[in-house]
């Protein structure tokens, strides 16, 4: 008898590819407070987007716990300043809730700006601020006028929606910087990279690819980001958006105001990485040299790692993988990469996918694959056992699930330090999958033996 609760499948949120009936995912709905949802709050969503801007001050207006929860949340690397890695909070207490926290916020802003000399400051509103009604925007305007730097309110009260709403709050604040810088030296073959957060140094890898093609990268938003680069980003000819959930809001705003078109891209896996480069080269089709350099670079990069990938493929072919990530676009690339290695994807889900994402996910998956939106740990555990997965790919919240189930785990979110984007990233990913799946330790993992036996019965 299984000691894992058997859960009734929630209508329209768990779907098995190949089952009869209408395919309809109820995605994007708000998770209930106190529930076992995997989704984070609005404030958390805004922090993961803005946090990597390394020369800005990030001040959280709220209780100290909100700052502690999101400190170093992306682990984003910087090639210069590291002000973003310092966690500042107004530390609201009971008296502040009763009498208001505006004076405390103004004092904190003034002292921090004087002490650190940031290029800009972001002030994040948390749940308690939305309840007591502090006029954060007014305080920011006052501080900006006195200190002569942009001081931008981020309206990210956690209870207002989901993590995806936090992305939009962050983009709204970021958009206030766009259009404020000089663009005279920016040529016609130029792009902004949106939705890349430089967790393992990926922004440096991707920027290098584009510059080898002959394309200027004006700004990366927000990995290894700089305020001055964001301020002049409206001078680019094209926006390349990696994470559709996080930064499409900003791309749409820049398209409407500045006429900058955007394309979606993924930098993970051989197929999607190459497509991302070729799509940019194709956009600048009036310069054939860019396409020629792109073809040569792609050929050289793939030839460099191809022999090692073939060796790894022999060891993992036929193994089963489960995927649960933040954005569905990331899941698409993971499915392609795992198939390239000869592995089967038996479970795929996301926290922030939309209807179009799930339609595409259904088309990509094989019959029998379980597709989930906003799953909780018990549901993920249930289907990992049922589908007899050998590997679970997710983020920090999913790691304990894999270890309790006695299967390998690959971090594809905030906690990792190894780059997984680009061609070298694909090799790093393949090596991690191989090390995780074929490790002899799993022969001695009781949880795996128990799970397999119960699933079979």
Secondary structure, 3 states (H helix, E strand, C coil): CCCCCCCCCCCCCEEECCCCCCCCCCCCCCCCCCCCCCCCCHHHHHHHHHCCECCEEEEEECCHHHHHHHCCCCCCCCCCCCHHHCCEECCCCHHHHHHCCHHHHHHHHHHHHHHHCCCEEEEEECHHHHHHCCCHHHHHHHHHHHHCCEEEEECCCHHHCCHHHHHHHHHHHHHCCCCCCCCCCCCCCEEEEEEECCCCCHHHHHHHHHHHHCCEEEEEEECCECHHHHHCHHHCCEEEECCHHHHHHHHHHHHHHHCCEEEECCCCCHHHHHHHHHHHHHHCCCCHHHHHHHHHHHHHHHHHHHHHHHHHHHHHCCCEEEEEECCHHHHHHHHHHHHHCCCEEEEEEECCCCHHHHHHHHHHCCCCCEEEECCCHHHHHHHHHHHCCCEEEECHHHHHHHHHHCCEEEECCCCCCCCCCHHHHHHHHHHHHHHHHCCHHHHHCHHHHHHHHHHHC
